[in-house]
Amino acid sequence: MRRSTDAILTTHTGSLPRPDDLVALLYAQDSENPTDETFLAERVHTAVAESVRLQIDSGIDVVNDGEMSKVAYSTYVHMRLTGFESHVEVQRHPRADAAAFPRYADWDARHQQSVFRIKRYACTGPVSYVGHSQLQTDIANLKAALADSPATEAFMTAASPGVISWFQPNQYYPNEADYLQAVAEAMREEYEAIYQSGLILQLDCPDLTLSRTVPAGEEVANGGLRIEALNHALRNIPPDRMRLHLCWGNYERPHHTDVPLKDIIHEVLEARPMGLSFEGANPRHEHEWNVFESVKLPPDKVIIPGVLDTTTNYIEHPELVAQRLIRYAKLVGREQVIAGADCGFATFAADPMVHPDVVFAKLGSMVEGARLASEALWG
């Protein structure tokens, strides 16, 4: 992956708004309703082309497919892995921040109906990878969209073993460690195929934070076990062809129980990917730029702090974006900073918190802010 050698590069986290008609098709497919798969495939193809064009037109340096083929970043894997069933009882992990405000939690649930429309799965049998054809179609769509911009660097997102186990709980393997290792070995095929295609691989790992806030008595794999499974799956991929995304849940909720970045940063830096993407723009985590006052970023790592909040329709002023980037650059070095967004802008296909038109205005503001920061840092 590129470094910011001459100016601060820009990217984002993954999901971008899907067209309304594509959303309807994706939800129909997820619900196992009759779907014209040929028509769906063609619509995904055109949506990827349009999304990539909008990203490039906005000035984004490192683009992706917007996750157009996925109804959600973590649950798409049920179509690519064996061993998962939806006709079982799936226990959702309660969120401590919502539990602290019961009336708020009820109110929020009424506003999140589209999220609950997505089917939930559990692991009820041996896990193996069977998504080769779907993955190759995703890769081909992105490469076709980049045909007129061959020099543009691109990435593709993939669910980490830990986030798969977090949202698709184990009901088959004897313990969580065995389940994580099985998922890691299966998903290794997806990770290596993305790398071999020439794209940058991004691993989505919100489980590294979410698993720290479960209620007392609920047994979940610790961060070390999750990093171990991730590194096992990535063992054949050079670190400089990968980035890891860390977040605390892409939703506008209290977040007052979030584990601080300083408590997990050393563990997260043990992961093999060179790039580390994390939240840095929202009111709960913006102050954590100061973590790097005491944490020495290894020279072989690059950080991608969020300089755009992905849960609000406010368009960040370019000068604010520049200020955020300059703070990080002064602590870790300008070549080790890439501008990014806190999380995806459409984590669930039908539940964007930011209007599609505003999304690209925010990305444009980030590009301008990166230009201002580069002027200040390079002169």
N, C-alpha and C positions, 0 to 999 in steps of 0.2 A: 504494500500500500504506500501511497505517496506521503511525503512529509511536506510541511509548509516551508519549503526551502527559500522561496522568493517572496511569498505573501501568505497570509492566513487562508488556508483552503476552507471550503464550505461543503457540508453534507447534511444529511438528516438521519432519522432513525429507522425508517422502514415504511410503515403503512401510510398511505395517502388516500384522500377521498376517492371512492369508487363511484362511477356513474350510477344513478338510481336504478336503471334497468338491469345493470349488472348485479347490483345488490340483491334484487329480487331473484335473479337466477341462482346466485350463490346460496341464498337461504333455502330455495327450493331443493337444490342439490343436497344441502346439509340435512334437510328434513326427509330425505329419501323420497321426495315427490317425483313424479315423472318429469324428466328434464331432457330436452333435446341437447345431447352432449356436443354434437357438432356445432350447433348454434352457440352454445356456451363457450366452446373453445375459440370460435371466431371472435366473439365479443370480448373475451379476455385479451386476445391478440391485439385488437384495435385499442382497447383501453390502456394496455401497456405502452403502445406507441404514443398515445396522446399524453400519458403521464410523463413519459421520458421527455417528450418535446417540451412540456410545460416546465419541467425541472431545468432543462438546459436553457430555455428562454429566460428563466428566472436568474440564471447565472450560477447555479449550483455546480460545483466541481466534481463531486463524487455522487452519482445518482444510482437509483435502483428501479425495480419494476413497480413500485408502489404497493406490492403485495396484492395485485389485482386478482389473482387466482384464489386467494385465501379468504374464507369467511372470518377467520381470526388467526392471530399469529401463533397460537399455541395448540389449537384444537384441529388444525388442518391435518395433523399427522395421523388421525384415525383412518384416513384414506390411503396412507402410505405405509402403515405398519399393520401387521397381523396381531391378533390377541386382544383387540378392544371391542367392547360391546356397549351399546347405549341403553339396552333394555334391562338395566340393573339400577339399584339404588346407589346414587353417587352423592357422597357427603361433601358439601362445599366447605372450604376452610373459612371460619368466621373471621372478620376483620376487627382487630382490637379497637381501631379508631372509631368505627361505626358503633361497636358495642357500647362504647362509653356514652353514646347519645342515642338511646333507643328510639325516641320519637323522630329524630333525624334519620335514623336507619330505615324506618318504615317509609318516610317521605322520599328518601333517595331511591328505595326499591321501586316505588311507583314510577319514578322517572327513568328507570333503567330496564324497561320491559324488553327492549330489543336485545339486550345482553342475555337475558334469560331465555330468549327464543333459541339460542344456539344450543344444540344437543350436547349433553355432557356424557362422557365415556369413562369406563373403568377398564383396567387391564384384567382380563379373565382367562388369559391363555398365553402360550409362548409368544414372545415378541420377535418379529423378523421384518426386514425391509422389503416392500413390494412396490414402492412408489417410483421406480426408475423411469417409467414412461412419463408420468406427470411431471417429474423433476426436469427431464430433458425438454419437455414442452415449455416449462417456465424459462429455462436457460435460453432456448431458441427464441422465445418471444422477446426477451431482453436484448439479446444480441441483434435481432432484426431491427429493434427500435433504435439501436446504436449504429446502424449501418452507415449513416451519414455523419457520424461523429466518432470515428474509430479511436481517437485519442482520449476520449472521455473515460475516466475510470468509473467502474460500476461495482456495486456490491449486491449480494443476495442474502436475505435473512433466512435463518433456520432456527427452529425451536431447540433449545438445549436439552440434554437428558433430564436435568433437574426441573425445568419448567414443565416438561411433559409429565413427569411423575407428580408434580404439584397439582396440575389440573386434571390429570387422568389417574386417579388413585389406584394403588396396587390391590388386587383381590386374587392374585394367583401365586406370586413368588413368596418364598418363606419369610423374606424380610425386605426392608427398603433398600439395603445395600445390593442385594442380588437383583432387585428390580432395576435400580439405577444402572448397574453394569450391563444388564440385558438391553436396556434402551440405548445406552451409549454405544454398544457394539452394533446394534441395528442402525442407528442414525449415522454411524461412521460412514456408511455408504453414501448417504446424502451429502455429508460434509465434504468428503473427498471428491465427489463428482462436481460439486460447485467449485472447489479449488482447481480441479483438473480442467475445468472449462475456461479458466483464466479470470474468473470473477473473484472479487474479494468476498470471503465468507464472514457474515456477521452472526454470532451466536446470541440469541435473546435469553437473558438470564435473570429475570426479576425474582426468581425463586431464591436467589442468594440473599435478598432482603426480606421478602415476604415470609420466608420460613423462620425468621427471627422473632416474629410477633405473634406466634400461635399461642392460644391459651395454655396455661399450665396443665400438664397431664396429657396433652396431645403429642404423640410421638411422631417426629419427622426427622429426616436425615439432616445432619448438621452441615454447615458450610464447607468444612473440609472434605466431607464425603462427596458433596456435590462437585467441588472443584476437581477432586480425584477422578470422578466419572467423566467429567468434561475433558480433562487432559488425556484420559485414556482414549476417548473417541477422536481426539485431535492429534494423536501422536505422529501421524504421517504427514502432517501439513506444516509448512514453515510458518513460524509466528507472524512474519511480516505479510502474510496473505490472509490474516484474520483480524477481526475486531470483535469485542464483546460489549453487549449493551446491558447496563445495570440500571434498574429503576425501582421505585417503591410503590408501583401501582399507578397506572395512568388514569387517574380519576380525580375529580374535584371534591375531595372529602377532607376531614380534619387533618389526617396525617400526623397527629401529635404523638403517635406511638412508633413512628418510623425509627428504625435503628440508625444511629448517626453514621455518616460515611467514615469518620475517623475510627470507628470500631471494627470496620470490616475491610478497610482499604488494603492493609497488608496481605490479608488472605486473598482478596480479589486479584491483587498483582501477581499472585502465584499461578494464575491461569495463563496458558500458553499464548493466547492472542496478543499481538503487539498493540492494538488499539483498544482503548477503554472509553466507552461512551457512557455518560451518566447525567442525571438531572442537575442543572445548575441555574435555572431561571425562575423556578416557582418560589412562592413565599416561604416554603418549609426548608428548602435546600440551597437557596442562592448563597447563603453565608458560608457554605462549606468550601468555597474556593480557598479559605484560609487553612484547610487541612494540609495543603502543599507547602505551607510555611514550615511545617515540622516533618513532613514526609518527603523524602528524596525520591523523585520519580526516576526509575532506572533509565539509562540512556537508550535502551532498546524498546522503550514504550512511548506511545503517543496517547494523549488524552483528547477526547471529543466531548467537552462539556456542553450541556444544553444552554444555549443563550436565547432560546425561544421557549415560552411556556406553551405546552400543547393542550391545555385545558381552558384557555381563555381566548376570546375574540379580540382582545387588545392587540394592536400591532406594535410591537416593541420599536422604540425609536432607534434608528441606526447608531446614534451616539451612545445609547445605553448598551447596545450590543457591543460596540467598540470598547467601552469601559470594562465590560465583563471579560472580553477576550484579552485585553491588555493586563488585567489583574493576573490571569493565569499565566500568560506569557512571561511576565516578569518573575514569576516564581519557578517555572519549569523550563523556560526557554521557548522562544517563538517557534522554532522548528518542531516542537513537540506538542503543538496545539492545533486542532482543527475545529472550526465552528460547527456546532450541531444543534439539534432540538432535544428537549427533555425526553420525549418518547415519540411514538407514532402519532400521527394526526387522525388515524382511523383504526384504532386497535381492533375494534369490532366493526365489520363492514357497515352495519346499519346504525351505528351509534357514534357519529362524529360529534365531538364537542365544539369544534371550530368549523365555521362554514367554509365550504370548498374555496370560494373566492377569496376569503380572508387567509386561508392557508398559504396560498401562493404569494399574497401580499406580504405575509410574515416572512416567508422565505426570501423574498426580494429585499426586505429590510435587513435580514441577516447578511445577505451578500454585500449590501452597502456598508453595513457596520464592519464587516471583515475588511472591506477596502479602507475604511477610516483607520481601523486598528493597524493595518499593514503600513499605511503612511506614517503612523506614529512610531511603529517598531522598526521599520527599515529606513525611514527618512526619505 
